[in-house]
C-alpha cells in the first residue's frame, strides 16, 4: 500500500509538469505527424520472420502480458509457472530459465534490461511485434532468440477516458483507468492506473491455503511534446508493485502440492524512458535514455516438501542506466544507412541466504558425516542455521553498430555490423558461523559421551571479473516480386550472442561443500570454475517469404531456419543433495525448423488466423562428465506450437448495440522434454478458448473462457535433492471483461 501511494504521488508530479509545459506553449502550432516508433527498423518490411499483434487482437484476446501473446506466435513459447520472476522464453530452440534472457524486450523504444521484470501487466497496448531470430546487429546482447517490441497508446492519437473491469475464475479481479489529454496541439499526456488481485488456482494441502495468490498495482505516465517542427520528445514513466505466492510445485510421488515454509515473490520497479528525436532533410538523430530500478525478494521453501529441509531467499536491488544514440539517413534513393552507439551500466546488490533446518541438517549433513565416521558421531548444536551470501555485481557495456541498405532494382541488400564490449565484476562474501558436537562411545557400551565441540567459522571473500568482446554481423538479401499486392523472398545469415555471467545461486552449495570438507567429506570446488559461465553464440541461417494482397485480405508469412549454437547456456540442478542450481555451457547444439502464419479475411466480417511452428533442437556435443547427451533433444523446448482462431463480427446497429463478435481458438504446444536424458516428457496438448463480445457505443462486454475442455498438462518439471516436481497448467477458467471508451 505504501508503494502504491508513492506511485500515485509520482504520477501526480508528472501531471503537474505536463501542465506547466502546456501552459508555456503558444496557443496555435500546426505540425505534421512525427513518429517516435520504428526508430531502427520498420518491422512490417523487415527481412526477418515476424508477427505483429494489433490493438484489436490484443483486446479481443485479453492480452496484457507477453505470456498471453505467445499463444499467437509460432515457435515462441513462454511457460506459465512459478512466479513473475520466472520469465522463461524459448524461440527456435534458444532459451533460458535464469540470468540473462535470450529474447530482448523494448517498451516504447526503451530496452528492459532484466528479464526478472519481463512479466508484467500493461495497460493500453496498441501493438506487439515479435521478431524471431537474432537481432544482435541492431540491438546487441541477449537478443539472439529475437526481440519483442511493445508500443502503448499515444495521447496525441487518442483523447478521453479508457476504463476496464474484469472478474474471472480463481477469484481474479482486474481494473484499470486511463486518461488521455491534449493540452495544446503539441503537448499531450496520458495517465494510467492498474490493479489486479488473484485468489489462486492451486491448493497447498499442508496449510489448506491457496499458494498462487497475487496482488498488483501499477501506474504509467506518457508525455509527448512536439518542441518544434523537427523535434519531438516522448517520456514514459512507469512504476509497479506486486506480491504473490507462486511456486505451486506438485510432488510427483504423492501428486500433491504440500510444503510447510512460506513461499512468495515481491517486486517493486521504477522505469523512466526519454526519447528525443531531431529531423533534418538528410538524416534524423534519436536519443533513447532510460533509468531502471528493481527491488525484489524471492523466498522459497526450497525442498517443496512438508519437511524442515531448507529455505532460500534471493533479495536484490538493481539500478540500470542506458543510452542509445541512433543516426539514420532519410534518403529515398537506393542507399540508406544507420549508425548508433549504445552504452549501459548495471549495479546489482543481492543477498541470498540458504537456511538449513532440522530435517535438512539431519539428512544432508549429519547423516553423511556419521556414515563416513560412525565411531565418532556428530550432532549440530542448533537445529537451524544459515549459509549467508552477499554479492555486488557491476556490469558495463558499450557498443558501436551500423547497418547499410542498398536497393538495386527489385533487390535489396543489407549489411549490419556491431562491435559489443562488456565488462562485469562480482564482489562476493559467503560466510557461516555455527558448530557441532562430536561424541564417542564409552568402552564396551552403546552409551555416548561428549568428545569435543567443533566450531564452524567460514568466511570466503573475493572478487571475480569477466569481459566479453563480440563482433556481430548480419547479411541479408531480399527480392520484391512484381505482382499485385506485396510479396518478397529473403535469405539471411546473422550472428547472435548472449552474455556470460556468474552463478550466484551456487555459492550456497559452495559453502555447503566447504562445511562438509571440514568434516572430511564433500566435493572440492574451484570458485572461479563453478561460478562463471561463458557467453552463448549462434549463427542463424534463414530463408523466408512475406505476402499480402492489395486489400490485405490475405497476409501470409513463412520461413525455414537452421541455427548452429556454441556454448549454449542451460540451467541444471546439480546431482545429489545440493542446494543450488547452476548455469552451464552445454557444448554445441543445433536446431532447425519452420514457421508459417496466415491471416485470411474470408468475408468482410469473418477472419481466420492460423500459425504453426516446428523446432528440432538437439545436442551435438554435451557431456557432463557422467553421461553423454549428444543426439538428445534440448529440454524445455516445444517441438510444435500451433494456433488456430476464427473471429466473426455480426453487425447489429441498433440504438444500443452495434456489434456482436464471436471468437473461438485453439492453442497447441508439445512435445516437450523435461531433462537432458529425454526420460520425462510432456506430450502435445491443445487448449480450447473462446469469447462472446457485445460492442456498444461507448463500452463493450466480453464473456470469455480458456482451457474450456479442462485439459490436464504440465508447464514445468524439475528434480531437486533427488525428488521430482512439476507444475500443472491452469484448469478451465471463465470470466467477464467490461471496457469503456469515453
Secondary structure, DSSP 8 states (H G I E B T S, - for coil): -HHHHHHHHHHHHHHHHHHHHHHHS-S---------S-SS--GGG-SSEEEEEEHHHHHHTT--SHHHHGGGSTTEE----S-TT---EEETTEEESSSS-SEEEEETTEE---GGG-----SSEEEEEEEES--HHHH-TT-SSEEEEEEE--TTT--EEEEEEEEETTTEEEEEEEEEEEEETTEEEEEEEEEEEE--S-EETTTTEES--EEEEEEEEEEEEEEETTEEEEEEEEEEEEEE-----EETTTTB----S--EEEEEEEEEEEEEEEE-SSEEEEEEEEEEEEEEEEEEETT-SSSS-EEEEEEEEEEEEEEEEEEEE---SSEEEEEEEEEEEEEEEEE--EEE-HHHIIIIIIHHHHHH-GGG-EEESSS-EEEEEEEEEEEEEEEEEEEEEEEETTEEEEEEEEEEEEEEEEEEEEEEEEEEEEEEE-TTSS-EEEEEEEEEEEEEEEEEEEEEEEEEEEEEEEEE--SSSEEEEEEEEEEEEE--EE-GGGHHHHHHHHHHHTTT-S----HHHHHEE--EEEEEEEEEEEEE-TTSSEEEEEEEEEEEEES-EEEE--SSS----EEEE-SEEEEEEEEEEEEEEEETTEEEEEEEEEEEEEEEE-B-SS-B-TT-B-TT--SEEEEEEEEEEEE---SS--EEEEEEEEEEEE-EE-STT--SEE--EEEEEEEEEEE-SSEEEEEEEESTT----EEEEEEETTEEEEEE----EEEEEEEEE-
